[in-house]
Structure formats: structure tokens, C-alpha cells
Amino acid sequence: MTTDIKTTVKLNNGVEIPWFGLGVWQVEEGEDATQSVTAAINAGYVLIDTAAAYKNEESVGKAIRESDVPRDQLFITSKLWNADQGYESTLAAFDATMDKLGLDVLDLYLIHWPVKGKYKDSWRAMEKLYKDGRIRAIGVSNFQPHHLDDLLADAEVVPAINQVEFHPLLTQNELLDYCAQKGIQVEAWSPLARGKLFDNDVVKTIADQYGKSPAQVLLRWVLDKGVVVLTRSVKPERIADNANIFDFQLTTDEIDQLSALNKNERTGPDPDNFNF
């Protein structure tokens, strides 16, 4: 049972990532992003997830530097944007990310989307950065099994993480099984399905039983499925509230009830059909 916000899971290269963290997608650069990260760190969060495309890496870095928590006790993730994919451009993009974050070593770097014809060259560059000790773990985001098959055909390093959209409306069973077989840890973005399940009777019944909110039940479901979860908020009270999920655990039946809500319904882009 994941019983603490600082509990970690060991990745396929031995590096440990916290099960629970803060994502800063759509959090504006400047005060909003800095205060969001600061509030999360003050609430005990260890994992902070940003990306070049979020355009808030400088503010995230500022919050990290101003924190009382030592750098080696935090786990920082960023991502390579689509326009920067390719071997040399990936190396340059990584340098730009590190300059903005103000860090010497990044804990995790992900390919943000599987850009056809580009992601394999990007992965070679990330393998170099990993072998050079500039990144502790490398992974991908929004990759489906066929993307991973293609990547692994030539890869020297198996991705440590695959960060994907994951919630009871999109249970991704095939992908979860595939990643488990390959030793790739799945990580969830949009775990609350943008609030689409907050009024669902199954979710509300389980929430009432535990004295929790629908959001807390959905986040707990992700953890109980063995998936690392990222939440997002700019409100300190909500950030703290989201983390209040470590004093209960769903039963197998409750997990199954929530999983049965699956409709293969995405709230974000389809990794097989995106144009950005």
C-alpha cells in the first residue's frame, strides 16, 4: 500500500521515483507557477513535472532553488517538445531546459509525443545524455505499444517511464500490460478526466464511504492500479487536499467498479492522430 507522499517505486534502472507528484501543465510562467511548486513542496510533494512546451521551466526552477528542501530530495521531470525532436536539436533543447531550470542534473527527461520519423533520433540523443550522467532516467510520454515496439527495435536503453493519459474513462489495459512486460513504469496525466467523473454515482458512493472527495478517490484508484500519478492545481489548499489520499486504500471490488467505467474516452489528443 502506498501510504506516504514520499513513497517511491524503483524504475528499471534502479532510480526511484515518487508515486505521487505535481504537474504544471497550463500553469502560467511567473508567480502562478512558482507559487504552485512552492505550495506543493511545502505540502510534502517530492515529484515535480514540467515540460519545455509548458513554458514555465524558469519559474519551476526558481521555486526549486528557493525551497528549503535539498535538491537531492526532489525529483524533477521535464520533456522534449515536438518541434525540437531530432538528434542534435534534442541535445540543444535539453541544454535550454537545464538553463531555464537552473539544474546540473535532471531526474527524468521524456519525449513528449511520438513524432513520426523523429522520436528514434531523439531517443539516441537522450541515451547519450543519460550515459553522460546528465539525466538520471529517460522515458517517453504518450507512446502506444506500436511506438514502443518501433523504439525498442534499435534502443540501447529501455524507457524507464511512459507518461500517458490515464483515468477510469481510459484504462489503457493493453498498454499497462505491455509496459509491465517490458519493465516500463506507467505514469498518469489527467487522472481526474477533467472532472467528468465527479458526479458519477459509482465514484460518489465510494467517496462517501471513505469520507473523501471524488477527486481523492480517482487519484487513489490510479495509485492502486500501480500507476504513478500527477495532479495539477495553483491553489495551495487544493494541492494539499489532492495529497490527502494516503490514509485509505480501495478494495479490489471498488477498483474493478471504477475500472468498469472505461469508455476508451480521451480528454486530450490521440497519440496516433495529433498534429502539433
BAVO-494957 format. One line per 8 residues: number of its first residue (from 1); their letters; for each residue x, y, z of C-alpha. Coordinates in Angstrom, 1 decimal. Each point is the difference from the previous one (the first is absolute). Example, Ala and Ser with C-alpha at 12.3 -4.5 7.8 and 13.67 -1.06 7.14 Angstrom:
# residues 2
1 = as = 12.3:-4.5:7.8  1.4:3.4:-0.7
//
This chain:
# residues 276
1 = mttdiktt = 0.0:0.0:0.0  1.2:3.5:-0.9  -0.3:1.6:3.4  2.1:3.2:-0.3  0.5:2.8:-2.5  3.7:-0.7:-0.1  -0.4:-3.8:-0.7  2.0:-0.9:-3.1
9 = vklnngve = 0.0:-2.8:-2.6  3.2:-1.3:-1.5  0.4:0.5:-3.8  1.7:-2.5:-2.3  3.4:1.7:0.5  -0.2:0.0:3.8  -1.0:3.7:0.3  -2.9:0.6:2.3
17 = ipwfglgv = -2.9:2.3:-0.9  -2.7:1.2:2.4  -3.5:-1.5:-0.7  -1.6:3.4:0.3  0.9:3.4:-1.4  -1.0:3.4:-1.3  -0.3:0.8:-3.7  0.0:3.6:-1.2
25 = wqveeged = -1.7:-0.2:-3.4  -1.9:3.2:-0.8  1.5:1.7:3.1  1.2:3.4:-1.1  3.7:1.0:0.1  0.7:2.4:2.8  -1.7:0.2:3.4  -2.6:-2.7:-0.7
33 = atqsvtaa = 2.5:-2.6:-0.8  2.5:0.9:2.7  -2.7:0.1:2.7  -1.6:-3.3:-1.2  3.3:-1.8:0.2  0.9:1.6:3.4  -3.4:-1.0:1.4  0.5:-3.5:-1.2
41 = inagyvli = 3.5:-0.3:1.5  -1.4:1.5:3.3  -2.7:-2.6:0.0  2.5:-2.8:-0.3  0.1:-0.6:-3.7  3.3:-1.4:-1.4  -0.8:-0.5:-3.7  -0.4:3.1:-2.1
49 = dtaaaykn = -0.8:-0.4:-3.7  0.4:2.7:-2.7  0.8:0.2:-3.7  1.5:2.3:-2.5  -3.4:0.4:-1.6  -1.5:1.2:3.3  2.2:3.1:-0.2  0.4:0.2:3.7
57 = eesvgkai = 3.3:-1.8:0.6  1.7:3.2:1.3  -2.7:0.5:2.7  0.2:-3.7:1.0  3.8:0.3:0.3  -0.4:3.2:2.1  -2.3:-1.8:2.4  2.4:-2.9:0.3
65 = resdvprd = 3.0:2.2:0.7  -1.9:2.0:2.6  -1.3:-3.1:1.8  1.3:-1.1:3.3  0.0:-3.6:-1.3  3.4:-1.1:-1.2  0.1:-0.6:-3.8  0.9:-3.7:0.4
73 = qlfitskl = -3.2:-0.5:1.9  -2.1:1.2:-2.9  -0.8:-1.9:-3.3  -0.3:2.4:-3.0  -1.3:-1.0:-3.4  -0.1:1.9:-3.3  -0.9:-0.9:-3.5  1.4:0.5:-3.6
81 = wnadqgye = -2.5:1.8:-2.2  -1.0:-1.2:-3.4  1.6:2.9:-2.0  3.3:-0.8:1.7  0.1:-3.7:-0.9  3.0:-1.4:-1.9  3.5:-0.8:1.2  1.9:3.3:0.1
89 = stlaafda = -3.2:2.0:0.7  -0.7:-2.2:3.0  3.4:0.6:1.5  -0.5:3.8:-0.5  -3.5:-0.1:1.5  1.2:-1.9:3.0  2.7:2.7:0.6  -2.7:2.7:-0.3
97 = tmdklgld = -2.3:-1.9:2.5  2.9:-0.3:2.5  0.9:3.7:-0.3  -3.6:1.0:0.7  -0.3:-2.4:3.0  3.4:0.9:1.3  0.9:-3.6:0.7  3.1:-2.1:-0.6
105 = vldlylih = -1.7:-3.3:-0.2  -3.6:-0.9:-1.0  -1.7:-2.9:1.7  -2.2:-1.0:-2.9  -0.2:1.2:-3.7  -2.9:-1.1:-2.2  -0.7:0.2:-3.8  -3.3:1.8:0.3
113 = wpvkgkyk = -1.8:-1.5:-3.1  0.9:-2.7:-2.5  0.8:2.2:-3.0  0.3:-2.3:-3.0  3.4:-0.2:-1.6  1.6:2.0:2.9  -0.4:-1.8:3.3  2.7:-2.7:-0.7
121 = dswramek = 2.6:2.7:-0.6  -1.2:1.9:3.0  0.4:-3.2:2.1  3.6:-0.5:-1.2  0.8:3.5:1.3  -1.8:-0.7:3.3  2.0:-3.2:0.4  3.2:2.0:-0.4
129 = lykdgrir = -1.1:2.5:2.6  -0.9:-2.8:2.3  3.3:-1.8:-0.5  1.8:3.3:0.5  -1.6:0.3:3.5  -2.1:3.1:-0.8  -3.3:-1.8:0.5  -0.7:-2.7:2.6
137 = aigvsnfq = -2.8:-1.7:-2.0  -1.5:0.4:-3.5  -3.4:-0.8:-1.2  -2.9:0.8:-2.3  -3.4:1.5:0.1  -3.2:-0.9:-1.9  1.6:-3.0:-1.7  -2.2:-2.9:-1.0
145 = phhlddll = 1.3:-3.6:-0.2  0.8:0.2:-3.7  2.0:3.2:0.6  1.9:-1.8:2.7  0.6:-3.1:-2.2  1.5:2.3:-2.6  2.2:1.9:2.5  1.2:-3.2:1.7
153 = adaevvpa = 1.0:-1.6:-3.3  3.1:2.3:0.1  0.2:1.4:3.5  2.9:-0.8:2.3  -1.9:1.2:3.1  -3.6:-1.1:0.7  -2.2:3.0:1.0  -0.4:0.2:3.8
161 = inqvefhp = -3.4:1.8:-0.2  -2.9:0.4:-2.4  -2.1:2.9:1.1  -3.5:-0.2:-1.5  -3.6:1.1:0.5  -1.5:-2.4:2.5  -3.2:0.1:2.0  -3.1:-2.3:0.3
169 = lltqnell = -1.4:1.2:-3.3  3.3:-1.0:-1.7  1.4:-3.1:1.8  2.6:-0.8:-2.7  0.0:-3.7:1.0  2.0:-1.1:-3.1  2.6:2.7:0.6  0.3:-0.8:3.7
177 = dycaqkgi = 0.6:-3.7:-0.7  2.5:0.8:-2.7  2.0:2.4:2.2  0.0:-2.5:2.9  1.5:-2.6:-2.3  2.7:2.4:-1.2  0.8:1.3:3.5  -1.2:3.5:-0.8
185 = qveawspl = -1.8:1.9:2.8  -3.2:1.7:-1.1  -0.7:3.5:1.3  -3.4:1.8:-0.3  -0.9:3.4:-1.2  -3.6:1.3:0.1  -0.8:-2.5:2.8  -3.2:1.9:0.8
193 = argklfdn = -1.3:-0.1:-3.6  -0.6:3.7:0.2  -2.7:-0.5:2.6  -2.2:-2.1:-2.2  -0.5:-2.6:2.7  -0.5:2.2:3.0  -3.8:-0.5:-0.2  0.1:-3.7:-0.9
201 = dvvktiad = -2.0:-2.1:2.4  2.6:-2.7:0.4  2.7:2.6:0.8  -2.2:1.9:2.4  -1.1:-3.1:1.8  3.6:-1.1:0.6  1.0:3.5:1.0  -2.8:0.2:2.6
209 = qygkspaq = 1.0:-3.3:1.4  3.5:1.2:0.8  -0.8:3.6:0.8  2.0:1.1:-3.0  -0.7:2.2:-3.1  -0.5:-1.5:-3.4  3.4:1.4:-1.0  1.7:-1.8:2.8
217 = vllrwvld = -1.7:-3.3:-0.9  1.1:0.4:-3.6  3.6:0.7:1.0  0.0:-2.9:2.3  -1.3:-2.3:-2.8  3.0:1.0:-2.1  2.4:-0.9:2.8  -1.8:-3.3:0.7
225 = kgvvvltr = 0.4:-0.9:-3.7  3.8:0.3:0.5  0.3:3.2:-2.0  1.9:3.1:1.0  -2.3:3.0:0.2  0.4:3.7:-0.7  -2.6:2.6:1.2  -0.3:3.7:-0.9
233 = svkperia = -1.2:3.1:1.8  1.2:3.5:0.8  -2.0:0.2:3.3  2.0:-1.0:3.1  -3.1:-1.5:1.7  -0.8:-2.1:-3.0  3.6:-1.1:-0.4  0.0:-1.2:3.6
241 = dnanifdf = -3.5:-1.6:-0.4  1.1:-2.0:-3.0  2.8:-1.5:2.0  -2.4:-1.1:2.8  -0.4:-3.5:-1.5  2.5:-2.1:2.0  -2.3:-1.0:2.9  -2.2:-2.3:-2.0
249 = qlttdeid = 0.2:-2.7:-2.6  -2.7:-1.1:-2.4  -1.2:-3.7:0.1  0.5:-2.2:-3.1  -3.8:0.3:-0.6  0.1:3.8:0.1  3.0:0.1:-2.3  -2.0:-2.3:-2.4
257 = qlsalnkn = -3.1:2.2:0.3  2.0:3.1:-1.0  1.8:-1.9:-2.8  -3.3:-1.1:-1.4  -0.8:3.7:-0.8  2.5:-0.2:-2.9  -1.3:1.4:-3.3  3.5:0.3:-1.7
265 = ertgpdpd = -0.8:3.7:0.2  2.8:2.6:-0.2  -0.1:3.5:1.4  3.2:0.8:-1.9  1.5:-0.7:-3.4  0.3:-3.5:-1.5  3.6:-1.1:-0.3  -0.8:-1.6:-3.3
273 = nfnf = -1.6:3.1:-1.4  1.5:3.3:1.1  1.3:2.9:-2.0  2.2:2.3:2.1
//
